[in-house]
Amino acid sequence: MSIKETPTTAKRVPVPTVADTGTPPATISPTAAKLLALTRVGLGFIFAWAFLDKMFGLGYATPEQGAWINGGSPTKGFLGGVDHGPF
């Protein structure tokens, strides 16, 4: 079988399209799209800041002594009180 040949055992499954389902595609207004984009970027900055603060101990929530690169544990405060459980 060459690369250009298609296997004869492959089944083709029809993919429903807008015409098949009878419903129009979902759309949002340009203003809502911009708001969602800004929200997504904002959440990305929040999670990036939390990571950088835990990694380097920038002093906001994690002191420099507790930084991950200085031997600290990023989950010590969250999992510090767990002494039993299935895991």
Distance bins in CASP14 RR format, pairs under 12 A and 6 or more apart:
PFRMAT RR
TARGET T0000
AUTHOR 0000-0000-0000
RMODE 2
METHOD distances of the structure
MODEL  1
1 7 1 0 0 1 0 0 0 0 0 0 0
1 8 0 0 0 0 1 0 0 0 0 0 0
1 9 0 0 0 0 0 1 0 0 0 0 0
1 10 0 0 0 0 0 1 0 0 0 0 0
6 12 0 0 0 0 1 0 0 0 0 0 0
14 20 1 0 0 1 0 0 0 0 0 0 0
14 21 0 0 0 0 0 1 0 0 0 0 0
15 21 0 0 0 0 0 1 0 0 0 0 0
16 22 0 0 0 0 1 0 0 0 0 0 0
16 23 0 0 0 0 0 1 0 0 0 0 0
17 23 0 0 0 0 0 1 0 0 0 0 0
17 24 0 0 0 0 0 1 0 0 0 0 0
17 25 0 0 0 0 1 0 0 0 0 0 0
18 24 1 0 0 1 0 0 0 0 0 0 0
18 25 1 0 1 0 0 0 0 0 0 0 0
18 26 0 0 0 0 0 1 0 0 0 0 0
18 27 0 0 0 0 0 1 0 0 0 0 0
19 25 0 0 0 0 0 1 0 0 0 0 0
26 32 0 0 0 0 0 1 0 0 0 0 0
26 33 0 0 0 0 0 1 0 0 0 0 0
27 33 0 0 0 0 1 0 0 0 0 0 0
28 34 0 0 0 0 1 0 0 0 0 0 0
28 35 0 0 0 0 1 0 0 0 0 0 0
28 36 1 0 0 1 0 0 0 0 0 0 0
28 37 0 0 0 0 0 1 0 0 0 0 0
29 35 0 0 0 0 1 0 0 0 0 0 0
29 36 0 0 0 0 0 1 0 0 0 0 0
30 36 0 0 0 0 0 1 0 0 0 0 0
30 37 0 0 0 0 0 1 0 0 0 0 0
31 37 0 0 0 0 0 1 0 0 0 0 0
31 38 0 0 0 0 0 1 0 0 0 0 0
32 38 0 0 0 0 0 1 0 0 0 0 0
32 39 0 0 0 0 0 1 0 0 0 0 0
33 39 0 0 0 0 0 1 0 0 0 0 0
33 40 0 0 0 0 0 1 0 0 0 0 0
34 40 0 0 0 0 0 1 0 0 0 0 0
34 41 0 0 0 0 0 1 0 0 0 0 0
35 41 0 0 0 0 0 1 0 0 0 0 0
35 42 0 0 0 0 0 1 0 0 0 0 0
36 42 0 0 0 0 0 1 0 0 0 0 0
36 43 0 0 0 0 0 1 0 0 0 0 0
37 43 0 0 0 0 0 1 0 0 0 0 0
37 44 0 0 0 0 0 1 0 0 0 0 0
38 44 0 0 0 0 0 1 0 0 0 0 0
38 45 0 0 0 0 0 1 0 0 0 0 0
39 45 0 0 0 0 0 1 0 0 0 0 0
39 46 0 0 0 0 0 1 0 0 0 0 0
40 46 0 0 0 0 0 1 0 0 0 0 0
40 47 0 0 0 0 0 1 0 0 0 0 0
41 47 0 0 0 0 0 1 0 0 0 0 0
41 48 0 0 0 0 0 1 0 0 0 0 0
42 48 0 0 0 0 1 0 0 0 0 0 0
42 49 0 0 0 0 1 0 0 0 0 0 0
43 49 0 0 0 0 0 1 0 0 0 0 0
43 50 0 0 0 0 0 1 0 0 0 0 0
44 50 0 0 0 0 1 0 0 0 0 0 0
44 51 0 0 0 0 1 0 0 0 0 0 0
44 52 0 0 0 0 0 1 0 0 0 0 0
45 51 0 0 0 0 0 1 0 0 0 0 0
45 52 0 0 0 0 0 1 0 0 0 0 0
46 52 0 0 0 0 0 1 0 0 0 0 0
46 53 0 0 0 0 0 1 0 0 0 0 0
46 60 0 0 0 0 0 1 0 0 0 0 0
47 53 0 0 0 0 0 1 0 0 0 0 0
47 54 0 0 0 0 0 1 0 0 0 0 0
48 54 0 0 0 0 0 1 0 0 0 0 0
48 55 0 0 0 0 0 1 0 0 0 0 0
48 58 0 0 0 0 0 1 0 0 0 0 0
49 55 0 0 0 0 0 1 0 0 0 0 0
49 56 0 0 0 0 0 1 0 0 0 0 0
49 57 0 0 0 0 0 1 0 0 0 0 0
49 58 0 0 0 0 1 0 0 0 0 0 0
49 59 0 0 0 0 0 1 0 0 0 0 0
49 60 1 0 0 1 0 0 0 0 0 0 0
49 61 0 0 0 0 1 0 0 0 0 0 0
49 62 0 0 0 0 0 1 0 0 0 0 0
50 56 0 0 0 0 0 1 0 0 0 0 0
50 57 0 0 0 0 0 1 0 0 0 0 0
50 58 0 0 0 0 0 1 0 0 0 0 0
50 60 0 0 0 0 1 0 0 0 0 0 0
50 61 1 0 0 1 0 0 0 0 0 0 0
50 62 0 0 0 0 1 0 0 0 0 0 0
50 68 0 0 0 0 0 1 0 0 0 0 0
50 74 0 0 0 0 1 0 0 0 0 0 0
50 78 0 0 0 0 0 1 0 0 0 0 0
51 57 0 0 0 0 0 1 0 0 0 0 0
51 58 0 0 0 0 0 1 0 0 0 0 0
51 60 0 0 0 0 0 1 0 0 0 0 0
51 61 0 0 0 0 0 1 0 0 0 0 0
51 62 0 0 0 0 0 1 0 0 0 0 0
51 67 0 0 0 0 0 1 0 0 0 0 0
51 68 0 0 0 0 1 0 0 0 0 0 0
51 74 0 0 0 0 1 0 0 0 0 0 0
52 58 1 0 0 1 0 0 0 0 0 0 0
52 59 0 0 0 0 0 1 0 0 0 0 0
52 60 0 0 0 0 1 0 0 0 0 0 0
52 61 0 0 0 0 0 1 0 0 0 0 0
52 62 0 0 0 0 1 0 0 0 0 0 0
52 67 0 0 0 0 0 1 0 0 0 0 0
52 68 0 0 0 0 0 1 0 0 0 0 0
52 69 0 0 0 0 0 1 0 0 0 0 0
52 74 0 0 0 0 0 1 0 0 0 0 0
53 59 1 0 0 1 0 0 0 0 0 0 0
53 60 1 0 1 0 0 0 0 0 0 0 0
53 61 1 0 1 0 0 0 0 0 0 0 0
53 62 1 0 1 0 0 0 0 0 0 0 0
53 63 0 0 0 0 0 1 0 0 0 0 0
53 64 0 0 0 0 0 1 0 0 0 0 0
53 66 0 0 0 0 0 1 0 0 0 0 0
53 67 0 0 0 0 1 0 0 0 0 0 0
53 68 0 0 0 0 1 0 0 0 0 0 0
53 69 0 0 0 0 0 1 0 0 0 0 0
53 74 0 0 0 0 1 0 0 0 0 0 0
54 60 0 0 0 0 1 0 0 0 0 0 0
54 61 1 0 0 1 0 0 0 0 0 0 0
54 62 1 0 1 0 0 0 0 0 0 0 0
54 63 0 0 0 0 0 1 0 0 0 0 0
54 64 0 0 0 0 0 1 0 0 0 0 0
54 66 0 0 0 0 1 0 0 0 0 0 0
54 67 1 0 0 1 0 0 0 0 0 0 0
54 68 1 0 1 0 0 0 0 0 0 0 0
54 69 0 0 0 0 1 0 0 0 0 0 0
54 70 0 0 0 0 0 1 0 0 0 0 0
54 71 0 0 0 0 0 1 0 0 0 0 0
54 72 0 0 0 0 1 0 0 0 0 0 0
54 73 0 0 0 0 1 0 0 0 0 0 0
54 74 1 0 1 0 0 0 0 0 0 0 0
54 75 0 0 0 0 1 0 0 0 0 0 0
54 76 0 0 0 0 0 1 0 0 0 0 0
54 77 0 0 0 0 0 1 0 0 0 0 0
54 78 0 0 0 0 0 1 0 0 0 0 0
55 61 0 0 0 0 0 1 0 0 0 0 0
55 62 0 0 0 0 1 0 0 0 0 0 0
55 64 0 0 0 0 0 1 0 0 0 0 0
55 66 0 0 0 0 0 1 0 0 0 0 0
55 67 1 0 0 1 0 0 0 0 0 0 0
55 68 1 0 1 0 0 0 0 0 0 0 0
55 69 1 0 0 1 0 0 0 0 0 0 0
55 70 0 0 0 0 1 0 0 0 0 0 0
55 71 0 0 0 0 0 1 0 0 0 0 0
55 72 0 0 0 0 0 1 0 0 0 0 0
55 73 0 0 0 0 0 1 0 0 0 0 0
55 74 1 0 0 1 0 0 0 0 0 0 0
56 62 0 0 0 0 1 0 0 0 0 0 0
56 63 0 0 0 0 0 1 0 0 0 0 0
56 64 0 0 0 0 1 0 0 0 0 0 0
56 65 0 0 0 0 0 1 0 0 0 0 0
56 66 0 0 0 0 0 1 0 0 0 0 0
56 67 1 0 1 0 0 0 0 0 0 0 0
56 68 1 0 0 1 0 0 0 0 0 0 0
56 69 1 0 0 1 0 0 0 0 0 0 0
56 70 0 0 0 0 1 0 0 0 0 0 0
56 71 0 0 0 0 0 1 0 0 0 0 0
56 72 0 0 0 0 0 1 0 0 0 0 0
56 74 0 0 0 0 0 1 0 0 0 0 0
57 63 1 0 0 1 0 0 0 0 0 0 0
57 64 1 0 1 0 0 0 0 0 0 0 0
57 65 0 0 0 0 1 0 0 0 0 0 0
57 66 1 0 0 1 0 0 0 0 0 0 0
57 67 1 1 0 0 0 0 0 0 0 0 0
57 68 1 0 0 1 0 0 0 0 0 0 0
57 69 0 0 0 0 1 0 0 0 0 0 0
57 70 1 0 0 1 0 0 0 0 0 0 0
57 71 0 0 0 0 0 1 0 0 0 0 0
57 72 0 0 0 0 1 0 0 0 0 0 0
57 74 0 0 0 0 0 1 0 0 0 0 0
58 64 0 0 0 0 1 0 0 0 0 0 0
58 66 0 0 0 0 0 1 0 0 0 0 0
58 67 0 0 0 0 1 0 0 0 0 0 0
58 68 0 0 0 0 0 1 0 0 0 0 0
58 69 0 0 0 0 0 1 0 0 0 0 0
59 65 0 0 0 0 0 1 0 0 0 0 0
59 66 0 0 0 0 1 0 0 0 0 0 0
59 67 0 0 0 0 1 0 0 0 0 0 0
60 67 0 0 0 0 0 1 0 0 0 0 0
61 67 0 0 0 0 0 1 0 0 0 0 0
61 74 0 0 0 0 0 1 0 0 0 0 0
61 77 0 0 0 0 0 1 0 0 0 0 0
61 78 0 0 0 0 0 1 0 0 0 0 0
62 68 0 0 0 0 1 0 0 0 0 0 0
62 69 0 0 0 0 0 1 0 0 0 0 0
62 70 0 0 0 0 1 0 0 0 0 0 0
62 71 0 0 0 0 0 1 0 0 0 0 0
62 72 0 0 0 0 1 0 0 0 0 0 0
62 73 0 0 0 0 0 1 0 0 0 0 0
62 74 0 0 0 0 1 0 0 0 0 0 0
62 75 0 0 0 0 0 1 0 0 0 0 0
62 76 0 0 0 0 1 0 0 0 0 0 0
62 77 0 0 0 0 0 1 0 0 0 0 0
63 70 0 0 0 0 1 0 0 0 0 0 0
63 72 0 0 0 0 0 1 0 0 0 0 0
64 70 1 0 0 1 0 0 0 0 0 0 0
64 71 0 0 0 0 0 1 0 0 0 0 0
64 72 0 0 0 0 0 1 0 0 0 0 0
65 71 0 0 0 0 1 0 0 0 0 0 0
65 72 1 0 0 1 0 0 0 0 0 0 0
65 73 0 0 0 0 0 1 0 0 0 0 0
65 76 0 0 0 0 0 1 0 0 0 0 0
66 72 1 0 1 0 0 0 0 0 0 0 0
66 73 0 0 0 0 1 0 0 0 0 0 0
66 74 0 0 0 0 1 0 0 0 0 0 0
66 75 0 0 0 0 0 1 0 0 0 0 0
66 76 0 0 0 0 1 0 0 0 0 0 0
66 77 0 0 0 0 0 1 0 0 0 0 0
67 73 0 0 0 0 0 1 0 0 0 0 0
67 74 0 0 0 0 1 0 0 0 0 0 0
67 76 0 0 0 0 0 1 0 0 0 0 0
68 74 1 0 1 0 0 0 0 0 0 0 0
68 75 0 0 0 0 0 1 0 0 0 0 0
68 76 0 0 0 0 0 1 0 0 0 0 0
73 79 0 0 0 0 1 0 0 0 0 0 0
73 80 0 0 0 0 1 0 0 0 0 0 0
74 80 0 0 0 0 0 1 0 0 0 0 0
75 81 0 0 0 0 0 1 0 0 0 0 0
75 82 0 0 0 0 1 0 0 0 0 0 0
76 82 0 0 0 0 0 1 0 0 0 0 0
79 85 0 0 0 0 0 1 0 0 0 0 0
79 87 0 0 0 0 0 1 0 0 0 0 0
END
